């Protein structure tokens, strides 16, 4: 399954521990998800790789827990 094709703007992104880590702003190519800056405590966009996605339903569910996501995501302006 190609998860990137199922990911849409405004979908909530949920870590493996059930904690929301952001909302999809848009896809950056086929490999990265850009999160909205509105949900971020530092007011910045963050990028996470599609490889972290476990599955997509009405939300984007990640394989990593929220602490790992926040410590490993990339910042974007």
MMTF fields as JSON, N, C-alpha, C and O atoms, coordinates in Angstrom:
{
  "mmtfVersion": "1.0.0",
  "mmtfProducer": "UNKNOWN",
  "numBonds": 307,
  "numAtoms": 308,
  "numGroups": 77,
  "numChains": 1,
  "numModels": 1,
  "chainsPerModel": [1],
  "groupsPerChain": [77],
  "chainIdList": ["A"],
  "bondAtomList": [4, 2, 8, 6, 12, 10, 16, 14, 20, 18, 24, 22, 28, 26, 32, 30, 36, 34, 40, 38, 44, 42, 48, 46, 52, 50, 56, 54, 60, 58, 64, 62, 68, 66, 72, 70, 76, 74, 80, 78, 84, 82, 88, 86, 92, 90, 96, 94, 100, 98, 104, 102, 108, 106, 112, 110, 116, 114, 120, 118, 124, 122, 128, 126, 132, 130, 136, 134, 140, 138, 144, 142, 148, 146, 152, 150, 156, 154, 160, 158, 164, 162, 168, 166, 172, 170, 176, 174, 180, 178, 184, 182, 188, 186, 192, 190, 196, 194, 200, 198, 204, 202, 208, 206, 212, 210, 216, 214, 220, 218, 224, 222, 228, 226, 232, 230, 236, 234, 240, 238, 244, 242, 248, 246, 252, 250, 256, 254, 260, 258, 264, 262, 268, 266, 272, 270, 276, 274, 280, 278, 284, 282, 288, 286, 292, 290, 296, 294, 300, 298, 304, 302],
  "bondOrderList": [1, 1, 1, 1, 1, 1, 1, 1, 1, 1, 1, 1, 1, 1, 1, 1, 1, 1, 1, 1, 1, 1, 1, 1, 1, 1, 1, 1, 1, 1, 1, 1, 1, 1, 1, 1, 1, 1, 1, 1, 1, 1, 1, 1, 1, 1, 1, 1, 1, 1, 1, 1, 1, 1, 1, 1, 1, 1, 1, 1, 1, 1, 1, 1, 1, 1, 1, 1, 1, 1, 1, 1, 1, 1, 1, 1],
  "groupList": [{"groupName": "UNK", "atomNameList": ["N", "CA", "C", "O"], "elementList": ["N", "C", "C", "O"], "formalChargeList": [0, 0, 0, 0], "bondAtomList": [1, 0, 2, 1, 3, 2], "bondOrderList": [1, 1, 2], "singleLetterCode": "X", "chemCompType": "L-PEPTIDE LINKING"}],
  "groupTypeList": [0, 0, 0, 0, 0, 0, 0, 0, 0, 0, 0, 0, 0, 0, 0, 0, 0, 0, 0, 0, 0, 0, 0, 0, 0, 0, 0, 0, 0, 0, 0, 0, 0, 0, 0, 0, 0, 0, 0, 0, 0, 0, 0, 0, 0, 0, 0, 0, 0, 0, 0, 0, 0, 0, 0, 0, 0, 0, 0, 0, 0, 0, 0, 0, 0, 0, 0, 0, 0, 0, 0, 0, 0, 0, 0, 0, 0],
  "groupIdList": [1, 2, 3, 4, 5, 6, 7, 8, 9, 10, 11, 12, 13, 14, 15, 16, 17, 18, 19, 20, 21, 22, 23, 24, 25, 26, 27, 28, 29, 30, 31, 32, 33, 34, 35, 36, 37, 38, 39, 40, 41, 42, 43, 44, 45, 46, 47, 48, 49, 50, 51, 52, 53, 54, 55, 56, 57, 58, 59, 60, 61, 62, 63, 64, 65, 66, 67, 68, 69, 70, 71, 72, 73, 74, 75, 76, 77],
  "secStructList": [7, 7, 4, 4, 4, 4, 7, 7, 6, 6, 7, 3, 3, 3, 7, 6, 6, 1, 7, 3, 3, 3, 3, 3, 3, 3, 3, 3, 6, 6, 6, 3, 3, 3, 3, 7, 1, 6, 6, 7, 6, 6, 1, 7, 3, 3, 3, 3, 3, 4, 4, 4, 3, 3, 3, 3, 1, 1, 1, 3, 3, 3, 1, 1, 7, 2, 2, 2, 2, 2, 2, 2, 7, 3, 3, 3, 7],
  "xCoordList": [0.833, 0.0, 0.884, 1.857, 0.526, 1.257, 0.543, -0.426, 1.006, 0.358, 0.337, -0.613, 1.369, 1.462, 0.248, -0.19, -0.294, -1.439, -2.718, -3.651, -2.777, -3.971, -3.943, -4.958, -2.798, -2.632, -3.167, -2.813, -4.033, -4.651, -4.431, -4.168, -4.545, -4.433, -5.459, -6.574, -5.052, -5.898, -6.152, -6.944, -5.503, -5.634, -4.794, -3.686, -5.341, -4.594, -3.548, -3.811, -2.356, -1.261, -1.121, -0.932, -1.219, -1.216, -0.039, 0.169, 0.726, 1.878, 1.409, 0.236, 2.334, 2.028, 1.479, 0.75, 1.832, 1.324, -0.033, -0.511, -0.657, -1.987, -2.025, -3.105, -0.875, -0.814, -0.724, 0.152, -1.621, -1.546, -0.258, 0.114, 0.416, 1.658, 1.539, 2.491, 0.391, 0.213, -0.895, -1.625, -0.992, -1.976, -1.251, -0.329, -1.66, -1.02, -1.294, -2.446, -0.225, -0.342, -0.422, -1.348, 0.572, 0.585, 1.733, 2.575, 1.759, 2.852, 3.977, 3.73, 5.195, 6.374, 6.922, 7.676, 6.543, 6.913, 6.166, 5.047, 6.795, 6.188, 6.749, 6.306, 7.723, 8.44, 8.307, 8.694, 7.759, 7.698, 6.335, 5.697, 5.916, 4.676, 5.064, 5.86, 4.499, 4.728, 3.543, 2.389, 3.845, 2.815, 2.554, 3.454, 1.333, 1.004, 1.776, 2.085, 2.076, 2.771, 1.817, 2.253, 0.516, -0.474, -0.513, -0.815, -0.21, -0.24, 1.091, 1.205, 2.083, 3.423, 3.678, 3.336, 4.277, 4.577, 5.624, 5.657, 6.491, 7.511, 7.091, 7.877, 5.863, 5.354, 5.991, 5.925, 6.612, 7.275, 6.611, 5.974, 6.787, 6.401, 7.421, 8.588, 6.989, 7.9, 7.633, 6.513, 8.675, 8.589, 8.841, 9.756, 8.011, 8.236, 8.217, 7.447, 9.064, 9.101, 7.876, 7.343, 7.452, 6.336, 6.693, 5.797, 7.96, 8.399, 7.93, 7.855, 7.617, 7.163, 5.691, 5.201, 4.975, 3.536, 3.272, 3.804, 2.453, 2.028, 0.819, 0.811, -0.203, -1.384, -2.152, -1.937, -3.051, -3.877, -5.334, -5.706, -6.16, -7.615, -8.165, -7.895, -8.902, -9.298, -8.192, -8.269, -7.169, -5.989, -4.744, -4.817, -3.621, -2.33, -1.739, -1.469, -1.538, -1.017, 0.458, 0.83, 1.281, 2.726, 3.184, 2.496, 4.363, 4.994, 5.789, 6.12, 6.097, 6.939, 6.077, 4.991, 6.581, 5.858, 6.101, 7.004, 5.297, 5.327, 6.67, 7.106, 7.323, 8.638, 9.657, 10.441, 9.654, 10.581, 10.271, 11.18, 8.994, 8.606, 9.132, 9.781, 8.86, 9.256, 10.77, 11.274, 11.487, 12.948, 13.623, 14.786, 12.907, 13.533, 12.983, 13.548, 11.882, 11.36, 12.285, 13.105, 12.154, 12.942, 12.112, 10.892, 12.769, 12.078, 12.122, 13.092, 11.068, 10.985, 10.428, 9.672, 10.797, 10.288, 9.074, 8.514],
  "yCoordList": [-1.176, 0.0, 1.247, 1.337, 2.201, 3.454, 4.475, 5.095, 4.654, 5.543, 6.985, 7.711, 7.42, 8.811, 9.226, 10.372, 8.34, 8.667, 8.856, 9.507, 8.305, 8.404, 9.607, 9.944, 10.248, 11.357, 12.636, 12.989, 13.321, 14.547, 15.693, 15.471, 16.908, 18.088, 18.033, 17.54, 18.548, 18.686, 17.368, 17.346, 16.268, 15.021, 15.136, 15.67, 14.627, 14.607, 13.501, 12.412, 13.789, 12.816, 12.346, 13.149, 11.021, 10.445, 9.487, 8.605, 9.675, 8.822, 7.455, 7.267, 6.515, 5.144, 5.049, 4.112, 6.022, 6.013, 6.711, 6.94, 7.05, 7.638, 9.144, 9.733, 9.768, 11.213, 11.934, 11.62, 12.901, 13.673, 14.502, 15.123, 14.507, 15.27, 16.39, 17.143, 16.511, 17.601, 17.319, 16.333, 18.232, 18.158, 18.315, 19.122, 17.55, 17.616, 18.972, 19.377, 19.669, 20.889, 20.484, 20.863, 19.705, 19.145, 18.154, 18.049, 17.437, 16.518, 17.297, 18.153, 16.993, 17.548, 16.421, 15.573, 16.42, 15.316, 14.06, 14.131, 12.908, 11.626, 11.057, 10.004, 11.744, 11.128, 11.82, 11.255, 13.05, 13.771, 14.432, 14.886, 14.467, 15.126, 16.419, 16.403, 17.53, 18.804, 19.05, 19.033, 19.278, 19.531, 21.03, 21.84, 21.396, 22.812, 23.398, 22.705, 24.658, 25.319, 25.713, 25.981, 25.751, 26.134, 25.165, 25.573, 23.881, 22.867, 22.745, 21.982, 23.482, 23.337, 24.329, 25.506, 23.851, 24.735, 25.785, 26.853, 25.492, 26.46, 27.315, 28.132, 27.134, 27.963, 27.714, 28.569, 26.546, 26.21, 25.005, 24.183, 24.932, 23.716, 22.636, 22.941, 21.371, 20.252, 19.237, 19.117, 18.509, 17.494, 16.123, 15.935, 15.172, 13.79, 12.906, 13.153, 11.879, 10.994, 10.076, 9.654, 9.785, 8.858, 7.473, 6.701, 7.15, 5.855, 5.639, 4.498, 6.71, 6.594, 6.222, 5.891, 6.27, 6.001, 4.508, 3.706, 4.148, 2.764, 2.483, 1.52, 3.338, 3.204, 4.519, 5.409, 4.609, 5.811, 5.382, 4.502, 6.015, 5.854, 7.274, 7.986, 7.708, 9.113, 9.966, 11.195, 9.31, 9.943, 9.296, 8.235, 9.945, 9.369, 8.803, 9.546, 7.49, 6.814, 6.48, 5.892, 6.864, 6.658, 5.436, 4.965, 4.924, 3.784, 4.233, 3.41, 5.514, 6.031, 6.687, 7.195, 6.667, 7.348, 8.855, 9.301, 9.624, 11.083, 11.705, 12.662, 11.184, 11.724, 11.524, 12.426, 10.343, 10.076, 10.963, 11.492, 11.118, 11.962, 13.373, 13.933, 13.944, 15.333, 15.522, 16.594, 14.505, 14.64, 14.35, 14.702, 13.712, 13.331, 14.043, 13.904, 14.809, 15.477, 16.607, 17.066, 17.054, 18.159, 19.427, 19.394, 20.529, 21.817, 22.396, 22.21, 23.089, 23.748, 25.14, 25.378, 26.041, 27.419, 27.639, 28.735],
  "zCoordList": [0.0, 0.0, 0.0, 0.748, -0.85, -0.894, -0.025, -0.464, 1.19, 2.151, 1.683, 1.975, 0.959, 0.536, -0.289, -0.192, -1.081, -1.92, -1.11, -1.581, 0.084, 0.935, 1.87, 2.479, 1.985, 2.923, 2.286, 1.161, 3.038, 2.535, 3.527, 4.709, 3.022, 3.872, 4.999, 4.832, 6.133, 7.326, 8.063, 9.005, 7.661, 8.424, 9.697, 9.68, 10.794, 12.047, 11.988, 11.478, 12.516, 12.555, 13.997, 14.911, 14.187, 15.527, 15.677, 14.845, 16.749, 17.034, 17.525, 17.847, 17.578, 17.975, 19.398, 19.725, 20.244, 21.62, 21.755, 22.866, 20.603, 20.599, 20.771, 20.824, 20.857, 21.066, 19.718, 18.912, 19.462, 18.221, 18.184, 19.18, 17.036, 16.891, 15.87, 15.667, 15.228, 14.275, 13.288, 13.386, 12.324, 11.262, 9.937, 9.823, 8.938, 7.623, 6.992, 6.839, 6.63, 5.842, 4.367, 3.651, 3.933, 2.582, 2.459, 3.351, 1.358, 1.061, 0.383, -0.466, 0.763, 0.097, -0.762, -0.284, -2.018, -2.893, -2.474, -1.966, -2.69, -2.325, -1.032, -0.575, -0.435, 0.673, 2.018, 3.041, 2.038, 3.311, 3.504, 2.555, 4.765, 5.163, 5.878, 6.817, 5.429, 6.108, 7.031, 6.602, 8.301, 9.303, 9.431, 9.21, 9.785, 9.952, 11.123, 12.092, 11.019, 12.127, 13.243, 14.363, 12.951, 13.961, 15.135, 16.256, 14.898, 15.962, 16.693, 17.652, 16.25, 16.789, 17.918, 17.807, 19.001, 20.132, 19.777, 20.388, 18.786, 18.398, 17.199, 16.72, 16.711, 15.63, 14.277, 13.393, 14.103, 12.844, 12.199, 12.857, 10.877, 10.175, 10.514, 10.761, 10.528, 10.705, 9.61, 9.114, 9.241, 8.2, 8.802, 9.603, 8.399, 8.812, 7.565, 6.637, 7.546, 6.383, 6.314, 7.339, 5.113, 4.903, 5.444, 5.787, 5.526, 6.066, 7.504, 7.961, 8.216, 9.598, 9.685, 10.765, 8.557, 8.561, 8.685, 7.917, 9.65, 9.821, 8.929, 8.162, 9.039, 8.191, 8.168, 8.992, 7.198, 7.032, 6.981, 6.205, 7.819, 7.713, 7.669, 6.702, 8.641, 8.682, 9.3, 9.292, 9.832, 10.416, 9.811, 9.191, 10.002, 9.637, 10.919, 11.862, 10.957, 12.148, 11.924, 10.908, 12.885, 12.77, 13.544, 14.45, 13.176, 13.852, 15.076, 15.93, 15.173, 16.255, 17.331, 17.051, 18.569, 19.638, 19.54, 18.831, 20.248, 20.112, 20.492, 19.852, 21.51, 21.887, 20.78, 20.486, 20.161, 19.059, 17.853, 17.213, 17.553, 16.414, 16.624, 15.741, 17.777, 18.036, 18.101, 17.766, 18.523, 18.591, 17.252, 17.058, 16.328, 15.067, 13.831, 12.746, 13.973, 12.794, 12.386, 13.181, 11.145, 10.625, 10.718, 10.553, 10.979, 10.979, 9.57, 8.834, 9.217, 7.912, 8.128, 9.07, 7.268, 7.407, 6.547, 6.537]
}
